[in-house]
């Protein structure tokens, strides 16, 4: 998460005056330059629609802050499908720490054994594993299988997972639903 970037790169805490200025500017640059250019990942809306229709409660767990979360959900075209969301604003530590996974699980109101995470980075995989939550990974985040090691399943992208949904770790073929 961004909270780890500032101390690692510049050597001062995010909560310091310099850290807060940098964090604000980082957010401005993201929202001005990058957010408007983002496109939905192939199959994302269809996959989430299928999951929701199958009775799976969808809760977002992101290291982005609340303001960026809203923009990201809008750009992905899935804001109407997500029932709950947690962001970096809701936790002490961002991914790969497990805090955001715990917060999302608690927000959704279900126990760990009824939780599966979907992610696209090694940080997602590590956070889920540290939280004791199985994770299904997609390569659409730019990472390969070795980077996503620790996921219970890996798909090319959400469309690929949807194509294999019934056999996936969340599909009906695995005793779910």
Secondary structure, DSSP 8 states (H G I E B T S, - for coil): -HHHHHHHHHSS-TTSHHHHHHHHHHHHHIIIIIGGG----TTHHHHHHHHHHTT---EEE-SS-HHHHHHHHHHHT-TTT-SEEE-GGG-SS-TTSTHHHHHHHHHHT--GGG-EEEESSHHHHHHHHHHT-EEEEEGGGS--TTTTTT-SEEESSHHHHHHTGGGSTTSGGGT--
